[in-house]
Amino acid sequence: MKILVIGPSWVGDMMMSQSLYRTLKAQHPDAVIDVMAPAWCRPLLSRMPEVNQALAMPLGHGALAIGERRRIGKALRASGYDRAYVLPNSFKSALVPFFAGIKRRIGWRGEMRYGLLNDVRVLDKAAFPLMVERYIALAYDAPVAASQPLPLPLPLLWPQLQIDDQEKIDTGAQFQLSAERPLIGFCPGAEFGPAKRWPHYHYAALAQQLIEQGKQVVLFGSAKDRPCGEEVIAALPAELRHFCRNLAGETQLEQAVILIARCDAIVSNDSGLMHIAAALNRPLVALYGPSSPDFTPPLSKQVRIIRLITGYHKVRKGDAEQGYHQSLIDIQPQRVHQELSKLLAHQQERICTS
């Protein structure tokens, strides 16, 4: 069986989509799965052993471009796909499989895609409260009647990225990371603005405590997260800054993934890198404010989620200084350190008993 997946465009969603690929492979071990997604997704897809190849989607997130999607679809007709799974809910995301003439085209109803999809599922949000469950559910045939729930197998197959140990060593040496001090990664940025960020001065206080305990800290993120990292380092005592590296904007995504895999633990805001850390099974403290973990939590057993409020709050900039949200300001560094210490102790126990 040959399968085309139209993948999502965000890091966290792309990570969760691996659960669908793992489920399809469990059902159809001989299936060949190709994923069409933005080119930047390739470093993630290349770490998913279930994926045969990543096909670059050259169109931007908001571009309809029906003519170009028709061209892309027609170019795929000779590829012999038996079915397609369309993960985004947009109308335009269903166009390529339709123009490719793929016999079975599966997805949630979304933007009224009847015709473009011929296996259209109507979502029961109560039955599938998590995004990862909605992805996995597509791998199974729809119930005969709406009154028949579609039970998902347990345990769910969570995302699992694969990194070679030698890659960790080589990439760590490339960025001149000390092999003598345990490495703790911080992900202080957030795609949707300062309201989702734990304050830089809290990150600095935590970094100081960790460095004084003999650890080194590395800050990860994109180029636009670099100022966040610089604020963290500037808030550290001068004599400790040498042990805190700001790699935001200095690494390609593939290098960041490898270095996160090398970390003993990660502290992160609600972000795409948080989901990558979970998929790498790194001990992870995830810090939430106005956004909620109820729909897209980090999928790992080695996670501690800290959140002091309930519900979802659609804010991009908080009322506090520098746009921080009060609920994140209220998460104290000592609380994060306590959770991090528990995770590290548990990790050490696992290593000693394995």
C-alpha positions as CSV (number, residue, x, y, z in Angstrom):
1,M,0.0,0.0,0.0
2,K,1.3,3.4,-0.9
3,I,0.0,6.4,1.2
4,L,0.3,10.1,0.8
5,V,-0.2,12.3,3.9
6,I,-0.8,16.0,3.6
7,G,0.9,17.1,6.8
8,P,0.4,20.1,9.1
9,S,2.5,23.3,9.0
10,W,3.4,23.8,12.6
11,V,6.1,22.1,14.6
12,G,4.0,20.8,17.4
13,D,1.3,19.5,15.0
14,M,3.9,17.8,12.8
15,M,5.3,16.0,15.8
16,M,1.9,14.7,16.8
17,S,1.2,13.6,13.3
18,Q,3.9,10.9,13.7
19,S,1.4,9.0,15.9
20,L,-0.7,8.5,12.7
21,Y,2.3,7.2,10.8
22,R,3.2,4.8,13.6
23,T,-0.4,3.6,13.8
24,L,-0.6,3.1,10.0
25,K,2.7,1.1,10.0
26,A,1.4,-1.1,12.9
27,Q,-1.7,-1.9,10.8
28,H,0.1,-2.2,7.4
29,P,3.8,-3.0,8.0
30,D,4.5,-2.9,4.2
31,A,2.9,0.5,3.7
32,V,5.0,3.2,2.1
33,I,4.2,6.5,3.6
34,D,5.2,9.8,2.0
35,V,4.4,13.1,3.7
36,M,3.9,16.4,1.9
37,A,4.7,19.4,4.1
38,P,6.7,22.6,4.1
39,A,10.4,22.1,3.3
40,W,11.4,23.1,6.8
41,C,9.7,19.9,8.1
42,R,12.2,17.7,6.5
43,P,14.6,17.5,9.5
44,L,11.7,16.2,11.6
45,L,10.3,13.8,9.0
46,S,13.8,12.4,8.4
47,R,13.9,11.3,12.1
48,M,10.6,9.4,11.7
49,P,11.4,5.8,10.6
50,E,7.8,5.3,9.4
51,V,8.2,8.0,6.7
52,N,9.6,6.9,3.4
53,Q,10.2,10.4,2.0
54,A,9.2,14.0,2.6
55,L,7.7,15.9,-0.3
56,A,8.1,19.6,-0.2
57,M,4.9,21.7,-0.4
58,P,6.2,24.9,-2.1
59,L,3.2,27.0,-1.3
60,G,2.9,29.2,1.8
61,H,0.6,28.6,4.7
62,G,-2.1,31.0,3.4
63,A,-1.8,30.6,-0.3
64,L,-4.8,29.1,-2.2
65,A,-3.0,28.9,-5.6
66,I,-5.4,26.4,-7.1
67,G,-3.5,26.3,-10.4
68,E,-0.2,25.4,-8.7
69,R,-1.9,22.8,-6.5
70,R,-3.5,21.2,-9.7
71,R,0.0,21.1,-11.2
72,I,1.5,19.4,-8.1
73,G,-1.4,16.9,-7.9
74,K,-1.1,15.9,-11.6
75,A,2.6,15.4,-11.2
76,L,1.8,12.9,-8.5
77,R,-0.6,10.8,-10.6
78,A,2.1,8.4,-11.7
79,S,3.2,7.7,-8.1
80,G,0.5,5.2,-7.6
81,Y,-0.9,6.3,-4.2
82,D,-3.7,4.1,-2.9
83,R,-5.0,6.5,-0.3
84,A,-4.3,10.0,1.1
85,Y,-4.8,11.4,4.6
86,V,-5.4,15.1,4.8
87,L,-4.5,16.4,8.3
88,P,-5.1,20.1,8.0
89,N,-8.8,21.1,8.1
90,S,-8.6,23.7,5.3
91,F,-10.2,23.4,1.9
92,K,-7.0,24.0,0.0
93,S,-5.1,21.2,1.8
94,A,-7.4,18.7,0.2
95,L,-6.8,19.9,-3.4
96,V,-3.5,18.1,-4.2
97,P,-4.8,14.5,-3.4
98,F,-8.0,15.3,-5.4
99,F,-6.0,16.5,-8.5
100,A,-3.7,13.5,-8.0
101,G,-6.6,11.2,-8.5
102,I,-5.9,9.2,-5.4
103,K,-8.7,6.7,-5.1
104,R,-9.4,7.1,-1.3
105,R,-9.0,10.5,0.3
106,I,-9.5,10.6,4.1
107,G,-9.9,13.5,6.5
108,W,-12.1,15.3,8.9
109,R,-14.9,17.4,7.4
110,G,-13.2,20.7,8.1
111,E,-14.1,23.5,5.6
112,M,-16.9,21.5,3.8
113,R,-14.6,19.3,1.7
114,Y,-17.2,16.9,0.3
115,G,-16.0,15.9,-3.2
116,L,-12.4,16.7,-2.5
117,L,-12.5,14.1,0.2
118,N,-14.5,10.9,-0.4
119,D,-14.0,9.4,3.1
120,V,-15.1,12.4,5.2
121,R,-15.3,12.0,8.9
122,V,-17.5,14.1,11.2
123,L,-15.6,14.9,14.3
124,D,-16.9,14.1,17.8
125,K,-14.8,16.4,19.9
126,A,-15.9,14.7,23.1
127,A,-14.8,11.3,21.8
128,F,-11.4,12.6,20.7
129,P,-10.4,15.5,23.0
130,L,-6.7,15.4,22.0
131,M,-5.3,16.4,18.6
132,V,-3.2,13.3,18.6
133,E,-6.3,11.2,19.0
134,R,-7.9,12.9,16.0
135,Y,-4.9,12.1,13.9
136,I,-4.8,8.4,15.0
137,A,-8.5,8.0,14.5
138,L,-8.1,8.6,10.8
139,A,-6.1,5.4,10.5
140,Y,-9.3,3.4,11.4
141,D,-12.4,2.9,9.3
142,A,-15.3,5.1,10.3
143,P,-18.0,3.5,12.4
144,V,-21.0,2.3,10.5
145,A,-23.4,4.6,12.4
146,A,-22.8,7.8,14.4
147,S,-24.0,6.0,17.5
148,Q,-21.0,3.6,17.3
149,P,-17.9,5.2,18.9
150,L,-14.6,4.5,17.4
151,P,-12.4,3.1,20.3
152,L,-8.7,3.8,20.0
153,P,-6.2,1.2,20.9
154,L,-4.3,1.7,24.1
155,P,-1.6,2.7,24.7
156,L,-1.5,5.3,22.0
157,L,1.6,5.3,19.8
158,W,3.2,8.6,20.8
159,P,5.8,10.4,18.6
160,Q,9.4,9.0,18.8
161,L,12.2,10.7,16.9
162,Q,15.4,8.7,16.3
163,I,18.8,10.2,16.9
164,D,22.1,8.4,16.7
165,D,24.4,8.6,19.7
166,Q,27.4,9.6,17.5
167,E,25.4,12.5,16.1
168,K,24.9,13.9,19.6
169,I,28.7,13.7,20.3
170,D,29.6,15.3,17.0
171,T,27.1,18.1,17.1
172,G,27.9,18.9,20.7
173,A,31.6,19.2,19.7
174,Q,30.7,21.3,16.7
175,F,29.1,23.9,19.1
176,Q,31.8,23.4,21.7
177,L,29.6,22.2,24.4
178,S,31.4,20.9,27.4
179,A,31.3,17.1,28.0
180,E,32.2,17.6,31.6
181,R,29.0,19.4,32.8
182,P,25.5,17.9,32.5
183,L,23.5,19.8,29.8
184,I,20.1,21.4,30.6
185,G,18.2,22.9,27.7
186,F,15.9,25.9,27.9
187,C,13.4,26.9,25.2
188,P,12.4,30.4,26.3
189,G,10.7,31.6,23.1
190,A,7.1,31.1,21.9
191,E,5.7,31.5,18.4
192,F,2.6,33.5,19.5
193,G,4.2,36.2,21.6
194,P,5.3,37.1,25.1
195,A,2.1,36.0,26.9
196,K,3.2,32.3,26.5
197,R,6.8,32.9,27.7
198,W,8.0,32.3,31.2
199,P,9.8,35.5,32.2
200,H,13.5,35.8,31.3
201,Y,14.4,36.7,34.8
202,H,12.9,33.4,36.1
203,Y,14.9,31.5,33.5
204,A,18.0,33.3,34.6
205,A,17.3,32.5,38.3
206,L,16.9,28.8,37.4
207,A,20.0,28.9,35.2
208,Q,22.0,30.4,38.1
209,Q,20.9,27.7,40.4
210,L,21.7,24.9,37.9
211,I,25.1,26.4,37.0
212,E,26.1,26.7,40.6
213,Q,25.2,23.0,40.9
214,G,27.7,22.1,38.2
215,K,25.5,22.1,35.1
216,Q,25.6,24.0,31.9
217,V,22.6,25.6,30.2
218,V,21.9,26.0,26.5
219,L,19.1,28.1,25.1
220,F,17.3,26.9,21.9
221,G,15.0,28.7,19.5
222,S,14.8,30.5,16.2
223,A,16.5,33.7,15.2
224,K,13.5,35.7,16.5
225,D,13.9,34.0,19.9
226,R,17.5,35.2,20.2
227,P,16.7,38.4,22.1
228,C,14.9,36.3,24.7
229,G,18.0,34.3,25.2
230,E,20.2,37.4,25.4
231,E,17.9,38.7,28.2
232,V,18.4,35.5,30.1
233,I,22.2,35.7,29.9
234,A,22.3,39.4,30.7
235,A,20.3,38.7,33.9
236,L,23.0,36.2,35.1
237,P,25.9,37.1,37.3
238,A,28.8,37.9,34.9
239,E,31.0,35.1,36.3
240,L,28.4,32.5,35.4
241,R,27.5,33.6,31.8
242,H,30.3,31.5,30.4
243,F,28.2,28.4,31.3
244,C,25.1,29.6,29.5
245,R,25.0,29.5,25.7
246,N,22.4,31.2,23.5
247,L,22.1,29.0,20.4
248,A,18.8,30.6,19.3
249,G,19.2,31.4,15.7
250,E,22.6,29.8,15.4
251,T,21.4,26.2,14.8
252,Q,19.5,24.7,11.9
253,L,16.4,22.8,13.1
254,E,18.2,19.5,12.6
255,Q,21.1,20.6,14.8
256,A,18.7,21.8,17.5
257,V,16.9,18.5,17.4
258,I,20.2,16.6,17.9
259,L,21.3,18.9,20.7
260,I,18.0,18.7,22.5
261,A,18.4,14.9,22.3
262,R,21.8,15.3,24.0
263,C,20.4,17.3,26.9
264,D,19.9,15.7,30.3
265,A,16.6,17.6,30.6
266,I,14.6,20.5,29.1
267,V,12.6,23.4,30.5
268,S,10.3,24.9,27.9
269,N,7.4,27.2,27.3
270,D,4.4,25.9,25.3
271,S,6.2,25.7,22.0
272,G,7.1,23.5,19.1
273,L,10.5,22.7,20.7
274,M,8.6,21.4,23.7
275,H,6.9,18.8,21.5
276,I,10.3,17.9,20.0
277,A,11.8,17.4,23.5
278,A,8.8,15.1,24.4
279,A,9.3,13.1,21.2
280,L,12.9,12.6,22.1
281,N,11.8,11.3,25.5
282,R,13.9,14.0,27.3
283,P,12.9,14.7,31.0
284,L,10.8,17.9,30.4
285,V,9.3,20.6,32.6
286,A,6.6,22.3,30.5
287,L,5.4,25.7,31.6
288,Y,1.9,26.9,30.6
289,G,0.1,30.2,31.1
290,P,-2.9,31.3,29.0
291,S,-2.6,28.4,26.5
292,S,-3.8,25.1,27.7
293,P,-2.3,21.6,27.6
294,D,-5.8,20.0,27.4
295,F,-5.7,19.7,23.6
296,T,-2.0,19.4,22.6
297,P,0.0,18.3,25.7
298,P,3.6,17.1,25.4
299,L,3.3,13.4,24.8
300,S,5.8,11.7,27.1
301,K,5.9,9.9,30.4
302,Q,8.9,12.0,31.4
303,V,6.9,15.3,31.6
304,R,5.9,17.6,34.4
305,I,3.4,20.3,33.4
306,I,3.2,23.4,35.6
307,R,0.1,25.6,35.2
308,L,-1.5,27.8,37.8
309,I,-4.8,28.7,35.9
310,T,-7.5,26.8,34.1
311,G,-9.2,27.2,30.8
312,Y,-7.9,28.7,27.5
313,H,-7.2,32.4,27.3
314,K,-6.7,33.8,23.8
315,V,-4.1,36.5,24.5
316,R,-1.0,37.3,22.6
317,K,0.4,39.8,25.1
318,G,-0.1,39.9,28.8
319,D,-0.7,43.0,30.9
320,A,2.5,42.6,32.9
321,E,5.8,44.2,32.1
322,Q,7.3,43.2,28.7
323,G,4.0,41.5,27.8
324,Y,4.3,38.6,30.2
325,H,1.2,36.9,31.5
326,Q,0.7,37.0,35.3
327,S,0.0,33.3,35.5
328,L,3.5,32.6,34.2
329,I,5.1,35.2,36.3
330,D,3.6,33.4,39.3
331,I,5.4,30.2,38.5
332,Q,8.5,30.5,40.7
333,P,11.9,29.2,39.7
334,Q,12.1,27.1,42.9
335,R,9.0,25.2,41.9
336,V,10.5,24.5,38.5
337,H,13.8,23.5,40.0
338,Q,12.0,21.0,42.3
339,E,10.2,19.4,39.4
340,L,13.3,19.3,37.3
341,S,15.3,17.7,40.2
342,K,12.6,14.9,40.6
343,L,12.8,14.2,36.8
344,L,16.6,14.0,36.9
345,A,16.6,11.8,39.9
346,H,14.1,9.4,38.3
347,Q,16.2,9.4,35.1
348,Q,19.3,8.5,37.1
349,E,17.4,5.6,38.8
350,R,16.4,4.3,35.4
351,I,20.0,4.4,34.1
352,C,21.3,2.6,37.3
353,T,18.7,-0.2,37.0
354,S,18.8,-0.7,33.3
